[in-house]
């Protein structure tokens, strides 16, 4: 009976330790995101022994709505058992898609009459879609558009729109 009680005590302590790691990581994320605005919520869930995934919601100063950030964390074994490297970037949601469409529309409007711009989420770091423009001669051109998250922690995207078969330089590397 004593062995079982000791085993259960260790199992419970290990569970508490894992929960403590999640709490410590959430607090670290909360503290680091605080300069961006009011941190409303941080939730991280263990994926396996070395990875956690979750989200944070932040309301930037003066903003009317919260921003959602997707967060990932990976244990850094070189720095110790409880040290995690983490990254939180803006989630590709409807608001970010609309913002990207507006950015593309504004940039392309300097070159041609913009008929339509539609973007969709491909994965955590990519958007795809199209833009339809009418040139000065009245020709309608449909260009394939892509947006890729930059490697910075600000969540900015570089984008380009190209007609099928064209190998031109990117149209713009505008921000998010």
C-alpha positions in Angstrom: 0.0 0.0 0.0 2.8 2.4 0.8 4.4 1.9 -2.6 1.2 2.8 -4.4 0.8 5.9 -2.3 4.3 7.0 -3.1 3.8 6.3 -6.7 0.6 8.2 -6.8 2.2 11.1 -5.0 5.0 11.2 -7.6 2.5 11.1 -10.4 0.6 13.9 -8.9 3.7 15.9 -8.3 4.8 15.4 -11.9 1.4 16.6 -13.1 1.7 19.7 -10.9 5.2 20.3 -12.3 3.9 20.2 -15.9 1.1 22.6 -14.9 3.6 24.8 -13.2 5.7 24.9 -16.4 2.6 25.9 -18.4 1.7 28.6 -15.9 5.3 30.0 -15.8 5.4 30.1 -19.7 2.0 31.8 -19.8 3.3 34.4 -17.2 6.4 35.0 -19.3 4.4 35.5 -22.4 2.0 37.8 -20.6 4.9 40.0 -19.3 6.6 40.2 -22.6 3.4 41.1 -24.5 2.3 43.8 -22.0 4.1 46.6 -23.9 1.8 45.9 -26.8 -1.3 46.6 -24.8 -3.6 45.0 -22.3 -3.1 41.2 -22.3 -6.5 39.7 -21.9 -5.7 36.0 -22.0 -2.9 33.6 -22.5 -3.5 29.9 -22.8 -0.8 27.3 -23.5 -1.4 23.5 -23.8 1.3 20.9 -23.8 1.6 19.0 -27.1 4.3 16.6 -26.0 7.3 16.7 -23.6 9.1 19.4 -25.5 6.3 21.5 -27.2 3.4 23.7 -26.2 0.9 25.5 -28.4 -1.7 28.1 -27.6 -2.8 31.7 -28.0 -2.9 35.1 -26.4 -5.3 37.9 -26.8 -4.1 41.5 -26.5 -6.0 44.8 -26.8 -3.6 47.4 -28.1 -3.9 50.9 -26.5 -6.7 52.8 -28.1 -7.9 49.8 -30.1 -11.6 48.9 -30.2 -11.0 45.1 -30.5 -8.6 42.4 -29.2 -5.9 40.9 -31.4 -5.4 37.2 -31.3 -1.8 35.8 -31.4 -0.9 32.2 -32.1 1.8 31.0 -29.8 4.3 28.1 -29.9 6.9 27.1 -27.4 9.8 24.6 -27.7 11.8 23.4 -24.7 15.5 24.5 -25.0 17.3 21.4 -23.6 20.6 23.3 -23.7 19.3 25.8 -21.2 17.6 23.4 -18.8 14.5 21.3 -18.3 12.1 24.2 -17.7 13.4 26.7 -20.3 11.2 27.3 -23.3 11.8 29.4 -26.4 8.4 30.8 -27.5 7.0 33.0 -30.2 3.6 34.6 -30.5 2.5 36.1 -33.9 -0.8 37.6 -35.1 -3.2 34.8 -36.1 -4.3 34.8 -39.7 -8.0 35.5 -39.0 -10.7 37.4 -41.0 -9.4 40.7 -39.7 -5.8 40.1 -40.9 -7.1 38.8 -44.2 -9.1 41.9 -44.7 -6.1 44.1 -43.7 -3.9 42.2 -46.2 -6.5 42.6 -49.0 -6.7 46.4 -48.3 -2.9 46.7 -48.4 -2.7 44.9 -51.7 -5.6 46.9 -53.1 -4.0 50.2 -52.1 -0.6 49.3 -53.7 -2.1 47.9 -56.9 -4.4 51.0 -57.3 -1.4 53.1 -58.1 -0.8 50.9 -61.2 -4.3 50.0 -62.4 -8.0 49.9 -61.5 -8.5 47.2 -58.9 -11.6 45.1 -59.6 -11.2 42.5 -56.8 -8.8 41.2 -54.2 -9.4 38.0 -52.2 -7.1 36.3 -49.8 -7.5 33.1 -47.8 -5.4 31.5 -45.0 -3.2 28.6 -46.2 -1.4 27.9 -42.9 0.0 29.8 -39.9 2.5 31.7 -42.0 0.9 31.9 -45.5 -2.0 33.5 -47.3 -3.0 32.9 -51.0 -5.5 34.4 -53.3 -5.9 36.7 -56.3 -6.3 40.2 -57.5 -8.1 41.3 -60.6 -7.1 44.6 -62.2 -8.0 46.5 -65.3 -5.1 48.2 -67.1 -5.3 51.6 -69.0 -6.2 49.8 -72.2 -9.2 48.1 -70.5 -7.7 44.6 -70.3 -8.7 42.7 -67.3 -5.8 40.8 -65.6 -6.1 38.2 -62.9 -2.9 37.8 -60.8 -2.1 35.1 -58.3 -1.2 36.6 -54.9 0.8 35.2 -52.0 1.7 36.6 -48.6 4.4 35.1 -46.4 5.0 35.9 -42.8 8.4 37.7 -42.3 10.8 36.1 -39.8 10.4 39.0 -37.3 8.3 38.9 -34.1 6.0 41.6 -35.3 4.0 39.3 -37.6 4.6 41.4 -40.7 4.0 39.8 -44.1 5.7 40.2 -47.5 3.4 39.8 -50.5 3.4 39.6 -54.2 0.8 39.4 -57.0 1.8 38.0 -60.4 -0.2 37.2 -63.5 0.1 33.4 -64.4 3.4 32.7 -66.1 5.0 36.0 -65.2 8.3 35.9 -63.3 8.5 39.6 -62.3 9.9 40.9 -59.1 7.5 41.1 -56.2 4.9 43.9 -56.5 5.5 45.0 -52.9 6.9 43.9 -49.6 4.4 45.8 -47.6 3.8 45.3 -43.9 0.9 43.4 -42.4 
